Amino acid sequence: MTDEELRKQAHDLDVTVWVGKSGIDAVTDELADQLADRELVKVKLLRSARGGTTTDELADELADRVNADLIETRGNTAVLH
């Protein structure tokens, strides 16, 4: 499936992982479990999680930690595959 097809599919997804002040360490296991069960997971990166980093940087790091592909970021939401 192409990234474009995945982006279209992600459009109607609900956010199922929220990254807050505990940071990405607190959600990596849950995110990995969800990615094992489904093709796409939408992640919301709350302001408290970002600190001095951008949403894109945080989403890239999160994707690396769970060995996933970052499909897109839009606003403070990321879609991983």
PDB file with one MODEL, atoms N, CA, C and O in Angstrom:
MODEL        1
ATOM      1  N   MET A   1       0.847  -1.179   0.000  1.00  0.00           N
ATOM      2  CA  MET A   1       0.000   0.000   0.000  1.00  0.00           C
ATOM      3  C   MET A   1       0.894   1.245   0.000  1.00  0.00           C
ATOM      4  O   MET A   1       1.881   1.300   0.733  1.00  0.00           O
ATOM      5  N   THR A   2       0.555   2.222  -0.806  1.00  0.00           N
ATOM      6  CA  THR A   2       1.375   3.430  -0.873  1.00  0.00           C
ATOM      7  C   THR A   2       1.094   4.336   0.322  1.00  0.00           C
ATOM      8  O   THR A   2       0.082   4.186   1.007  1.00  0.00           O
ATOM      9  N   ASP A   3       2.006   5.280   0.561  1.00  0.00           N
ATOM     10  CA  ASP A   3       1.802   6.245   1.645  1.00  0.00           C
ATOM     11  C   ASP A   3       0.515   7.035   1.424  1.00  0.00           C
ATOM     12  O   ASP A   3      -0.208   7.336   2.374  1.00  0.00           O
ATOM     13  N   GLU A   4       0.237   7.367   0.164  1.00  0.00           N
ATOM     14  CA  GLU A   4      -0.978   8.129  -0.121  1.00  0.00           C
ATOM     15  C   GLU A   4      -2.231   7.334   0.253  1.00  0.00           C
ATOM     16  O   GLU A   4      -3.166   7.880   0.839  1.00  0.00           O
ATOM     17  N   GLU A   5      -2.244   6.045  -0.088  1.00  0.00           N
ATOM     18  CA  GLU A   5      -3.387   5.201   0.270  1.00  0.00           C
ATOM     19  C   GLU A   5      -3.520   5.087   1.790  1.00  0.00           C
ATOM     20  O   GLU A   5      -4.627   5.103   2.329  1.00  0.00           O
ATOM     21  N   LEU A   6      -2.372   4.970   2.477  1.00  0.00           N
ATOM     22  CA  LEU A   6      -2.391   4.890   3.942  1.00  0.00           C
ATOM     23  C   LEU A   6      -2.899   6.192   4.549  1.00  0.00           C
ATOM     24  O   LEU A   6      -3.648   6.170   5.526  1.00  0.00           O
ATOM     25  N   ARG A   7      -2.498   7.326   3.979  1.00  0.00           N
ATOM     26  CA  ARG A   7      -2.979   8.622   4.485  1.00  0.00           C
ATOM     27  C   ARG A   7      -4.499   8.734   4.342  1.00  0.00           C
ATOM     28  O   ARG A   7      -5.178   9.223   5.244  1.00  0.00           O
ATOM     29  N   LYS A   8      -5.024   8.279   3.207  1.00  0.00           N
ATOM     30  CA  LYS A   8      -6.478   8.318   2.999  1.00  0.00           C
ATOM     31  C   LYS A   8      -7.177   7.436   4.028  1.00  0.00           C
ATOM     32  O   LYS A   8      -8.204   7.817   4.591  1.00  0.00           O
ATOM     33  N   GLN A   9      -6.616   6.266   4.265  1.00  0.00           N
ATOM     34  CA  GLN A   9      -7.193   5.335   5.235  1.00  0.00           C
ATOM     35  C   GLN A   9      -7.131   5.927   6.648  1.00  0.00           C
ATOM     36  O   GLN A   9      -8.046   5.722   7.445  1.00  0.00           O
ATOM     37  N   ALA A  10      -6.068   6.650   6.956  1.00  0.00           N
ATOM     38  CA  ALA A  10      -5.871   7.213   8.296  1.00  0.00           C
ATOM     39  C   ALA A  10      -6.830   8.359   8.582  1.00  0.00           C
ATOM     40  O   ALA A  10      -7.102   8.673   9.741  1.00  0.00           O
ATOM     41  N   HIS A  11      -7.337   8.979   7.533  1.00  0.00           N
ATOM     42  CA  HIS A  11      -8.183  10.157   7.708  1.00  0.00           C
ATOM     43  C   HIS A  11      -9.344   9.906   8.672  1.00  0.00           C
ATOM     44  O   HIS A  11      -9.663  10.765   9.494  1.00  0.00           O
ATOM     45  N   ASP A  12      -9.968   8.747   8.575  1.00  0.00           N
ATOM     46  CA  ASP A  12     -11.138   8.443   9.399  1.00  0.00           C
ATOM     47  C   ASP A  12     -10.814   7.738  10.715  1.00  0.00           C
ATOM     48  O   ASP A  12     -11.715   7.405  11.484  1.00  0.00           O
ATOM     49  N   LEU A  13      -9.545   7.517  10.966  1.00  0.00           N
ATOM     50  CA  LEU A  13      -9.161   6.846  12.214  1.00  0.00           C
ATOM     51  C   LEU A  13      -9.318   7.758  13.415  1.00  0.00           C
ATOM     52  O   LEU A  13      -9.156   8.974  13.318  1.00  0.00           O
ATOM     53  N   ASP A  14      -9.636   7.152  14.548  1.00  0.00           N
ATOM     54  CA  ASP A  14      -9.634   7.884  15.808  1.00  0.00           C
ATOM     55  C   ASP A  14      -8.250   7.778  16.430  1.00  0.00           C
ATOM     56  O   ASP A  14      -7.525   6.809  16.203  1.00  0.00           O
ATOM     57  N   VAL A  15      -7.893   8.789  17.220  1.00  0.00           N
ATOM     58  CA  VAL A  15      -6.645   8.740  17.975  1.00  0.00           C
ATOM     59  C   VAL A  15      -6.777   7.669  19.048  1.00  0.00           C
ATOM     60  O   VAL A  15      -7.756   7.655  19.795  1.00  0.00           O
ATOM     61  N   THR A  16      -5.785   6.759  19.130  1.00  0.00           N
ATOM     62  CA  THR A  16      -5.849   5.698  20.146  1.00  0.00           C
ATOM     63  C   THR A  16      -4.665   5.744  21.102  1.00  0.00           C
ATOM     64  O   THR A  16      -4.639   5.004  22.085  1.00  0.00           O
ATOM     65  N   VAL A  17      -3.677   6.609  20.827  1.00  0.00           N
ATOM     66  CA  VAL A  17      -2.532   6.761  21.729  1.00  0.00           C
ATOM     67  C   VAL A  17      -2.307   8.255  21.950  1.00  0.00           C
ATOM     68  O   VAL A  17      -2.223   9.027  20.994  1.00  0.00           O
ATOM     69  N   TRP A  18      -2.211   8.653  23.210  1.00  0.00           N
ATOM     70  CA  TRP A  18      -1.939  10.038  23.562  1.00  0.00           C
ATOM     71  C   TRP A  18      -0.593  10.099  24.266  1.00  0.00           C
ATOM     72  O   TRP A  18      -0.340   9.345  25.206  1.00  0.00           O
ATOM     73  N   VAL A  19       0.266  10.995  23.810  1.00  0.00           N
ATOM     74  CA  VAL A  19       1.566  11.200  24.452  1.00  0.00           C
ATOM     75  C   VAL A  19       1.467  12.495  25.245  1.00  0.00           C
ATOM     76  O   VAL A  19       1.248  13.567  24.681  1.00  0.00           O
ATOM     77  N   GLY A  20       1.633  12.382  26.569  1.00  0.00           N
ATOM     78  CA  GLY A  20       1.517  13.543  27.451  1.00  0.00           C
ATOM     79  C   GLY A  20       2.830  13.848  28.135  1.00  0.00           C
ATOM     80  O   GLY A  20       3.909  13.604  27.595  1.00  0.00           O
ATOM     81  N   LYS A  21       2.716  14.387  29.339  1.00  0.00           N
ATOM     82  CA  LYS A  21       3.914  14.849  30.043  1.00  0.00           C
ATOM     83  C   LYS A  21       4.863  13.720  30.434  1.00  0.00           C
ATOM     84  O   LYS A  21       6.029  13.974  30.737  1.00  0.00           O
ATOM     85  N   SER A  22       4.383  12.485  30.431  1.00  0.00           N
ATOM     86  CA  SER A  22       5.272  11.351  30.738  1.00  0.00           C
ATOM     87  C   SER A  22       6.175  11.011  29.557  1.00  0.00           C
ATOM     88  O   SER A  22       7.121  10.236  29.695  1.00  0.00           O
ATOM     89  N   GLY A  23       5.882  11.591  28.403  1.00  0.00           N
ATOM     90  CA  GLY A  23       6.747  11.408  27.244  1.00  0.00           C
ATOM     91  C   GLY A  23       6.481  10.121  26.480  1.00  0.00           C
ATOM     92  O   GLY A  23       5.551   9.371  26.779  1.00  0.00           O
ATOM     93  N   ILE A  24       7.333   9.889  25.481  1.00  0.00           N
ATOM     94  CA  ILE A  24       7.096   8.739  24.606  1.00  0.00           C
ATOM     95  C   ILE A  24       7.448   7.411  25.260  1.00  0.00           C
ATOM     96  O   ILE A  24       6.940   6.367  24.852  1.00  0.00           O
ATOM     97  N   ASP A  25       8.320   7.439  26.276  1.00  0.00           N
ATOM     98  CA  ASP A  25       8.653   6.187  26.965  1.00  0.00           C
ATOM     99  C   ASP A  25       7.411   5.522  27.539  1.00  0.00           C
ATOM    100  O   ASP A  25       7.313   4.295  27.581  1.00  0.00           O
ATOM    101  N   ALA A  26       6.463   6.342  27.981  1.00  0.00           N
ATOM    102  CA  ALA A  26       5.266   5.822  28.635  1.00  0.00           C
ATOM    103  C   ALA A  26       4.316   5.127  27.657  1.00  0.00           C
ATOM    104  O   ALA A  26       3.439   4.380  28.089  1.00  0.00           O
ATOM    105  N   VAL A  27       4.472   5.357  26.354  1.00  0.00           N
ATOM    106  CA  VAL A  27       3.504   4.797  25.403  1.00  0.00           C
ATOM    107  C   VAL A  27       4.110   3.818  24.399  1.00  0.00           C
ATOM    108  O   VAL A  27       3.375   3.247  23.594  1.00  0.00           O
ATOM    109  N   THR A  28       5.412   3.608  24.422  1.00  0.00           N
ATOM    110  CA  THR A  28       6.021   2.773  23.378  1.00  0.00           C
ATOM    111  C   THR A  28       5.481   1.339  23.390  1.00  0.00           C
ATOM    112  O   THR A  28       5.219   0.781  22.324  1.00  0.00           O
ATOM    113  N   ASP A  29       5.309   0.737  24.558  1.00  0.00           N
ATOM    114  CA  ASP A  29       4.797  -0.635  24.613  1.00  0.00           C
ATOM    115  C   ASP A  29       3.372  -0.708  24.072  1.00  0.00           C
ATOM    116  O   ASP A  29       3.045  -1.586  23.274  1.00  0.00           O
ATOM    117  N   GLU A  30       2.535   0.218  24.511  1.00  0.00           N
ATOM    118  CA  GLU A  30       1.139   0.248  24.049  1.00  0.00           C
ATOM    119  C   GLU A  30       1.086   0.467  22.535  1.00  0.00           C
ATOM    120  O   GLU A  30       0.315  -0.190  21.836  1.00  0.00           O
ATOM    121  N   LEU A  31       1.894   1.379  22.042  1.00  0.00           N
ATOM    122  CA  LEU A  31       1.904   1.660  20.606  1.00  0.00           C
ATOM    123  C   LEU A  31       2.368   0.440  19.815  1.00  0.00           C
ATOM    124  O   LEU A  31       1.791   0.119  18.776  1.00  0.00           O
ATOM    125  N   ALA A  32       3.389  -0.229  20.292  1.00  0.00           N
ATOM    126  CA  ALA A  32       3.887  -1.430  19.614  1.00  0.00           C
ATOM    127  C   ALA A  32       2.800  -2.505  19.575  1.00  0.00           C
ATOM    128  O   ALA A  32       2.625  -3.178  18.559  1.00  0.00           O
ATOM    129  N   ASP A  33       2.069  -2.664  20.684  1.00  0.00           N
ATOM    130  CA  ASP A  33       0.969  -3.640  20.728  1.00  0.00           C
ATOM    131  C   ASP A  33      -0.114  -3.284  19.708  1.00  0.00           C
ATOM    132  O   ASP A  33      -0.616  -4.158  19.002  1.00  0.00           O
ATOM    133  N   GLN A  34      -0.468  -2.004  19.635  1.00  0.00           N
ATOM    134  CA  GLN A  34      -1.514  -1.587  18.703  1.00  0.00           C
ATOM    135  C   GLN A  34      -1.066  -1.772  17.254  1.00  0.00           C
ATOM    136  O   GLN A  34      -1.861  -2.178  16.407  1.00  0.00           O
ATOM    137  N   LEU A  35       0.196  -1.478  16.969  1.00  0.00           N
ATOM    138  CA  LEU A  35       0.702  -1.653  15.607  1.00  0.00           C
ATOM    139  C   LEU A  35       0.744  -3.129  15.209  1.00  0.00           C
ATOM    140  O   LEU A  35       0.628  -3.460  14.029  1.00  0.00           O
ATOM    141  N   ALA A  36       0.911  -4.007  16.190  1.00  0.00           N
ATOM    142  CA  ALA A  36       0.893  -5.441  15.904  1.00  0.00           C
ATOM    143  C   ALA A  36      -0.517  -5.897  15.512  1.00  0.00           C
ATOM    144  O   ALA A  36      -0.682  -6.843  14.741  1.00  0.00           O
ATOM    145  N   ASP A  37      -1.525  -5.212  16.052  1.00  0.00           N
ATOM    146  CA  ASP A  37      -2.921  -5.591  15.813  1.00  0.00           C
ATOM    147  C   ASP A  37      -3.556  -4.921  14.604  1.00  0.00           C
ATOM    148  O   ASP A  37      -4.496  -5.459  14.020  1.00  0.00           O
ATOM    149  N   ARG A  38      -3.048  -3.745  14.223  1.00  0.00           N
ATOM    150  CA  ARG A  38      -3.669  -3.016  13.116  1.00  0.00           C
ATOM    151  C   ARG A  38      -2.624  -2.333  12.257  1.00  0.00           C
ATOM    152  O   ARG A  38      -1.479  -2.145  12.667  1.00  0.00           O
ATOM    153  N   GLU A  39      -3.035  -1.974  11.077  1.00  0.00           N
ATOM    154  CA  GLU A  39      -2.093  -1.425  10.101  1.00  0.00           C
ATOM    155  C   GLU A  39      -1.645  -0.010  10.450  1.00  0.00           C
ATOM    156  O   GLU A  39      -0.475   0.334  10.283  1.00  0.00           O
ATOM    157  N   LEU A  40      -2.575   0.806  10.934  1.00  0.00           N
ATOM    158  CA  LEU A  40      -2.287   2.208  11.213  1.00  0.00           C
ATOM    159  C   LEU A  40      -2.706   2.571  12.624  1.00  0.00           C
ATOM    160  O   LEU A  40      -3.715   2.081  13.131  1.00  0.00           O
ATOM    161  N   VAL A  41      -1.924   3.435  13.253  1.00  0.00           N
ATOM    162  CA  VAL A  41      -2.278   3.952  14.569  1.00  0.00           C
ATOM    163  C   VAL A  41      -2.089   5.464  14.538  1.00  0.00           C
ATOM    164  O   VAL A  41      -1.071   5.974  14.072  1.00  0.00           O
ATOM    165  N   LYS A  42      -3.101   6.167  15.049  1.00  0.00           N
ATOM    166  CA  LYS A  42      -3.039   7.620  15.108  1.00  0.00           C
ATOM    167  C   LYS A  42      -2.653   8.020  16.533  1.00  0.00           C
ATOM    168  O   LYS A  42      -3.248   7.565  17.510  1.00  0.00           O
ATOM    169  N   VAL A  43      -1.642   8.882  16.621  1.00  0.00           N
ATOM    170  CA  VAL A  43      -1.073   9.290  17.911  1.00  0.00           C
ATOM    171  C   VAL A  43      -1.214  10.795  18.068  1.00  0.00           C
ATOM    172  O   VAL A  43      -0.867  11.549  17.159  1.00  0.00           O
ATOM    173  N   LYS A  44      -1.720  11.239  19.211  1.00  0.00           N
ATOM    174  CA  LYS A  44      -1.832  12.667  19.506  1.00  0.00           C
ATOM    175  C   LYS A  44      -0.686  13.041  20.432  1.00  0.00           C
ATOM    176  O   LYS A  44      -0.498  12.431  21.485  1.00  0.00           O
ATOM    177  N   LEU A  45       0.080  14.054  20.026  1.00  0.00           N
ATOM    178  CA  LEU A  45       1.223  14.516  20.819  1.00  0.00           C
ATOM    179  C   LEU A  45       0.815  15.802  21.527  1.00  0.00           C
ATOM    180  O   LEU A  45       0.776  16.871  20.918  1.00  0.00           O
ATOM    181  N   LEU A  46       0.516  15.692  22.800  1.00  0.00           N
ATOM    182  CA  LEU A  46       0.055  16.839  23.572  1.00  0.00           C
ATOM    183  C   LEU A  46       1.205  17.826  23.806  1.00  0.00           C
ATOM    184  O   LEU A  46       2.376  17.447  23.784  1.00  0.00           O
ATOM    185  N   ARG A  47       0.858  19.072  24.025  1.00  0.00           N
ATOM    186  CA  ARG A  47       1.864  20.117  24.213  1.00  0.00           C
ATOM    187  C   ARG A  47       2.853  19.763  25.323  1.00  0.00           C
ATOM    188  O   ARG A  47       4.048  20.035  25.207  1.00  0.00           O
ATOM    189  N   SER A  48       2.348  19.154  26.404  1.00  0.00           N
ATOM    190  CA  SER A  48       3.217  18.813  27.538  1.00  0.00           C
ATOM    191  C   SER A  48       4.280  17.787  27.164  1.00  0.00           C
ATOM    192  O   SER A  48       5.311  17.696  27.831  1.00  0.00           O
ATOM    193  N   ALA A  49       4.042  17.014  26.105  1.00  0.00           N
ATOM    194  CA  ALA A  49       5.011  16.002  25.679  1.00  0.00           C
ATOM    195  C   ALA A  49       6.103  16.615  24.809  1.00  0.00           C
ATOM    196  O   ALA A  49       7.230  16.122  24.774  1.00  0.00           O
ATOM    197  N   ARG A  50       5.765  17.683  24.115  1.00  0.00           N
ATOM    198  CA  ARG A  50       6.695  18.227  23.130  1.00  0.00           C
ATOM    199  C   ARG A  50       7.855  18.987  23.743  1.00  0.00           C
ATOM    200  O   ARG A  50       8.956  18.964  23.195  1.00  0.00           O
ATOM    201  N   GLY A  51       7.641  19.658  24.860  1.00  0.00           N
ATOM    202  CA  GLY A  51       8.733  20.418  25.470  1.00  0.00           C
ATOM    203  C   GLY A  51       9.348  21.346  24.435  1.00  0.00           C
ATOM    204  O   GLY A  51       8.657  22.194  23.871  1.00  0.00           O
ATOM    205  N   GLY A  52      10.651  21.188  24.180  1.00  0.00           N
ATOM    206  CA  GLY A  52      11.327  22.040  23.219  1.00  0.00           C
ATOM    207  C   GLY A  52      11.423  21.452  21.830  1.00  0.00           C
ATOM    208  O   GLY A  52      12.079  22.026  20.961  1.00  0.00           O
ATOM    209  N   THR A  53      10.778  20.309  21.600  1.00  0.00           N
ATOM    210  CA  THR A  53      10.884  19.663  20.292  1.00  0.00           C
ATOM    211  C   THR A  53       9.635  19.920  19.456  1.00  0.00           C
ATOM    212  O   THR A  53       8.611  20.370  19.970  1.00  0.00           O
ATOM    213  N   THR A  54       9.732  19.634  18.184  1.00  0.00           N
ATOM    214  CA  THR A  54       8.570  19.777  17.307  1.00  0.00           C
ATOM    215  C   THR A  54       7.798  18.463  17.269  1.00  0.00           C
ATOM    216  O   THR A  54       8.305  17.414  17.666  1.00  0.00           O
ATOM    217  N   THR A  55       6.579  18.542  16.790  1.00  0.00           N
ATOM    218  CA  THR A  55       5.759  17.336  16.623  1.00  0.00           C
ATOM    219  C   THR A  55       6.465  16.355  15.693  1.00  0.00           C
ATOM    220  O   THR A  55       6.486  15.153  15.956  1.00  0.00           O
ATOM    221  N   ASP A  56       7.044  16.867  14.605  1.00  0.00           N
ATOM    222  CA  ASP A  56       7.724  15.992  13.640  1.00  0.00           C
ATOM    223  C   ASP A  56       8.897  15.248  14.282  1.00  0.00           C
ATOM    224  O   ASP A  56       9.072  14.048  14.069  1.00  0.00           O
ATOM    225  N   GLU A  57       9.695  15.972  15.068  1.00  0.00           N
ATOM    226  CA  GLU A  57      10.852  15.329  15.726  1.00  0.00           C
ATOM    227  C   GLU A  57      10.389  14.244  16.691  1.00  0.00           C
ATOM    228  O   GLU A  57      10.945  13.146  16.715  1.00  0.00           O
ATOM    229  N   LEU A  58       9.383  14.555  17.474  1.00  0.00           N
ATOM    230  CA  LEU A  58       8.875  13.591  18.456  1.00  0.00           C
ATOM    231  C   LEU A  58       8.261  12.378  17.747  1.00  0.00           C
ATOM    232  O   LEU A  58       8.461  11.241  18.174  1.00  0.00           O
ATOM    233  N   ALA A  59       7.520  12.621  16.673  1.00  0.00           N
ATOM    234  CA  ALA A  59       6.897  11.529  15.922  1.00  0.00           C
ATOM    235  C   ALA A  59       7.961  10.638  15.278  1.00  0.00           C
ATOM    236  O   ALA A  59       7.819   9.415  15.261  1.00  0.00           O
ATOM    237  N   ASP A  60       9.028  11.247  14.746  1.00  0.00           N
ATOM    238  CA  ASP A  60      10.135  10.469  14.169  1.00  0.00           C
ATOM    239  C   ASP A  60      10.769   9.574  15.224  1.00  0.00           C
ATOM    240  O   ASP A  60      11.028   8.396  14.981  1.00  0.00           O
ATOM    241  N   GLU A  61      11.016  10.143  16.390  1.00  0.00           N
ATOM    242  CA  GLU A  61      11.648   9.375  17.468  1.00  0.00           C
ATOM    243  C   GLU A  61      10.737   8.228  17.915  1.00  0.00           C
ATOM    244  O   GLU A  61      11.204   7.115  18.158  1.00  0.00           O
ATOM    245  N   LEU A  62       9.451   8.505  18.021  1.00  0.00           N
ATOM    246  CA  LEU A  62       8.496   7.477  18.424  1.00  0.00           C
ATOM    247  C   LEU A  62       8.450   6.354  17.388  1.00  0.00           C
ATOM    248  O   LEU A  62       8.432   5.177  17.749  1.00  0.00           O
ATOM    249  N   ALA A  63       8.432   6.710  16.117  1.00  0.00           N
ATOM    250  CA  ALA A  63       8.422   5.702  15.049  1.00  0.00           C
ATOM    251  C   ALA A  63       9.674   4.835  15.119  1.00  0.00           C
ATOM    252  O   ALA A  63       9.594   3.616  14.963  1.00  0.00           O
ATOM    253  N   ASP A  64      10.833   5.456  15.355  1.00  0.00           N
ATOM    254  CA  ASP A  64      12.086   4.703  15.483  1.00  0.00           C
ATOM    255  C   ASP A  64      12.016   3.708  16.635  1.00  0.00           C
ATOM    256  O   ASP A  64      12.452   2.564  16.507  1.00  0.00           O
ATOM    257  N   ARG A  65      11.467   4.152  17.754  1.00  0.00           N
ATOM    258  CA  ARG A  65      11.430   3.292  18.951  1.00  0.00           C
ATOM    259  C   ARG A  65      10.580   2.059  18.776  1.00  0.00           C
ATOM    260  O   ARG A  65      10.865   1.018  19.368  1.00  0.00           O
ATOM    261  N   VAL A  66       9.528   2.162  17.965  1.00  0.00           N
ATOM    262  CA  VAL A  66       8.645   1.003  17.776  1.00  0.00           C
ATOM    263  C   VAL A  66       8.848   0.360  16.411  1.00  0.00           C
ATOM    264  O   VAL A  66       8.073  -0.501  15.994  1.00  0.00           O
ATOM    265  N   ASN A  67       9.905   0.791  15.720  1.00  0.00           N
ATOM    266  CA  ASN A  67      10.257   0.222  14.416  1.00  0.00           C
ATOM    267  C   ASN A  67       9.098   0.337  13.425  1.00  0.00           C
ATOM    268  O   ASN A  67       8.752  -0.626  12.741  1.00  0.00           O
ATOM    269  N   ALA A  68       8.508   1.528  13.361  1.00  0.00           N
ATOM    270  CA  ALA A  68       7.363   1.774  12.483  1.00  0.00           C
ATOM    271  C   ALA A  68       7.728   2.854  11.470  1.00  0.00           C
ATOM    272  O   ALA A  68       8.748   3.530  11.598  1.00  0.00           O
ATOM    273  N   ASP A  69       6.877   3.000  10.466  1.00  0.00           N
ATOM    274  CA  ASP A  69       7.038   4.070   9.489  1.00  0.00           C
ATOM    275  C   ASP A  69       6.111   5.209   9.874  1.00  0.00           C
ATOM    276  O   ASP A  69       4.943   4.995  10.199  1.00  0.00           O
ATOM    277  N   LEU A  70       6.647   6.426   9.833  1.00  0.00           N
ATOM    278  CA  LEU A  70       5.829   7.612  10.055  1.00  0.00           C
ATOM    279  C   LEU A  70       5.195   7.976   8.719  1.00  0.00           C
ATOM    280  O   LEU A  70       5.894   8.348   7.776  1.00  0.00           O
ATOM    281  N   ILE A  71       3.880   7.871   8.637  1.00  0.00           N
ATOM    282  CA  ILE A  71       3.172   8.142   7.391  1.00  0.00           C
ATOM    283  C   ILE A  71       2.963   9.635   7.208  1.00  0.00           C
ATOM    284  O   ILE A  71       3.196  10.172   6.126  1.00  0.00           O
ATOM    285  N   GLU A  72       2.520  10.310   8.277  1.00  0.00           N
ATOM    286  CA  GLU A  72       2.353  11.759   8.190  1.00  0.00           C
ATOM    287  C   GLU A  72       2.189  12.342   9.579  1.00  0.00           C
ATOM    288  O   GLU A  72       1.856  11.644  10.537  1.00  0.00           O
ATOM    289  N   THR A  73       2.432  13.647   9.662  1.00  0.00           N
ATOM    290  CA  THR A  73       2.049  14.405  10.842  1.00  0.00           C
ATOM    291  C   THR A  73       1.176  15.542  10.343  1.00  0.00           C
ATOM    292  O   THR A  73       1.433  16.140   9.298  1.00  0.00           O
ATOM    293  N   ARG A  74       0.153  15.819  11.107  1.00  0.00           N
ATOM    294  CA  ARG A  74      -0.728  16.921  10.768  1.00  0.00           C
ATOM    295  C   ARG A  74      -1.123  17.576  12.087  1.00  0.00           C
ATOM    296  O   ARG A  74      -1.729  16.942  12.951  1.00  0.00           O
ATOM    297  N   GLY A  75      -0.775  18.840  12.228  1.00  0.00           N
ATOM    298  CA  GLY A  75      -1.006  19.498  13.509  1.00  0.00           C
ATOM    299  C   GLY A  75      -0.179  18.802  14.576  1.00  0.00           C
ATOM    300  O   GLY A  75       1.041  18.699  14.445  1.00  0.00           O
ATOM    301  N   ASN A  76      -0.821  18.329  15.618  1.00  0.00           N
ATOM    302  CA  ASN A  76      -0.127  17.624  16.695  1.00  0.00           C
ATOM    303  C   ASN A  76      -0.447  16.133  16.688  1.00  0.00           C
ATOM    304  O   ASN A  76      -0.345  15.461  17.714  1.00  0.00           O
ATOM    305  N   THR A  77      -0.833  15.628  15.527  1.00  0.00           N
ATOM    306  CA  THR A  77      -1.197  14.226  15.382  1.00  0.00           C
ATOM    307  C   THR A  77      -0.267  13.550  14.377  1.00  0.00           C
ATOM    308  O   THR A  77       0.074  14.123  13.342  1.00  0.00           O
ATOM    309  N   ALA A  78       0.130  12.342  14.695  1.00  0.00           N
ATOM    310  CA  ALA A  78       0.989  11.567  13.802  1.00  0.00           C
ATOM    311  C   ALA A  78       0.295  10.252  13.467  1.00  0.00           C
ATOM    312  O   ALA A  78      -0.458   9.710  14.276  1.00  0.00           O
ATOM    313  N   VAL A  79       0.557   9.753  12.274  1.00  0.00           N
ATOM    314  CA  VAL A  79       0.036   8.448  11.863  1.00  0.00           C
ATOM    315  C   VAL A  79       1.219   7.525  11.623  1.00  0.00           C
ATOM    316  O   VAL A  79       2.110   7.833  10.832  1.00  0.00           O
ATOM    317  N   LEU A  80       1.218   6.389  12.312  1.00  0.00           N
ATOM    318  CA  LEU A  80       2.299   5.407  12.156  1.00  0.00           C
ATOM    319  C   LEU A  80       1.778   4.138  11.553  1.00  0.00           C
ATOM    320  O   LEU A  80       0.619   3.762  11.726  1.00  0.00           O
ATOM    321  N   HIS A  81       2.678   3.477  10.829  1.00  0.00           N
ATOM    322  CA  HIS A  81       2.339   2.232  10.115  1.00  0.00           C
ATOM    323  C   HIS A  81       3.399   1.193  10.457  1.00  0.00           C
ATOM    324  O   HIS A  81       3.333   0.062   9.977  1.00  0.00           O
TER     325      HIS A  81
ENDMDL
END
